[in-house]
Amino acid sequence: MVLISFYISSMSKSHIYHAYFSQTAKENRMNHKERVSSESFQNNKVVLSNIYLSQEGKEVEITEVCREKKEKFNFEDMEYRGIVVKWTRSIFKS
C-alpha cells in the first residue's frame, strides 16, 4: 500500500499538490486493524481519507496526495481530484 501523506498539517502555496481518491483504498483502511499512533490523531483512530482545499477553496476528499502528478496507480478506481493547496481535516474510522 502506498504511504499516504496523512501528516501534512498545511501546505505551502509555493508548491503544487495533486490529489487522488480511491474508494478501494478507503475501504481497505476500514478493514485494516492498525492504528495511527499519534496524539494528534484523535484517540489513535484509523484515518480513512483526508479533506483538502482546492485552489478555488472547495473541500475535496482524497486518499492520496503528492507533489508530482502520477501516471501509475495502485488501485484501478483511483481518480484525479485536481490541485489542492491546504489540508483541513481527516476522516476517521468510527
Residue pairs with C-beta under 8 A, 6 or more apart in sequence:
1 25
1 28
1 74
2 64
2 74
4 25
4 47
4 50
4 63
4 64
4 65
5 64
5 65
5 66
6 36
6 41
6 47
6 50
6 90
7 38
8 65
8 87
9 87
10 86
10 87
11 17
11 52
11 84
11 85
11 86
11 87
13 85
15 67
16 67
16 83
17 52
17 65
17 66
17 67
17 83
17 84
17 85
18 65
18 66
18 67
18 68
18 69
18 70
18 80
18 82
18 83
18 84
19 52
19 54
19 60
19 62
19 64
19 65
19 80
19 81
19 82
19 83
19 84
20 62
20 63
20 64
20 65
20 66
20 70
20 73
20 78
20 79
20 80
20 81
21 49
21 61
21 62
21 63
21 64
21 78
21 79
21 81
22 63
22 64
22 73
22 74
22 75
22 77
22 78
22 79
23 77
24 75
24 76
24 77
25 63
25 64
25 74
25 75
25 78
26 48
26 49
26 63
29 46
29 47
29 48
29 49
29 63
29 93
30 46
30 48
30 93
32 46
34 46
35 44
35 45
35 46
36 44
36 45
36 46
36 47
37 44
38 44
41 47
41 90
41 92
42 92
45 92
45 93
45 94
46 92
46 93
47 90
47 91
47 92
47 93
48 63
48 90
48 91
48 92
48 93
49 61
49 62
49 63
49 90
49 91
50 61
50 62
50 63
50 65
50 87
50 89
50 90
50 91
51 59
51 60
51 61
51 62
51 87
51 88
51 89
51 90
51 91
52 59
52 60
52 62
52 65
52 84
52 85
52 86
52 87
52 88
53 59
53 60
53 84
53 85
53 86
53 88
54 60
54 82
54 83
54 84
54 85
55 82
55 83
55 84
55 85
59 88
60 81
60 82
60 84
61 81
61 91
62 81
62 84
64 78
65 84
69 80
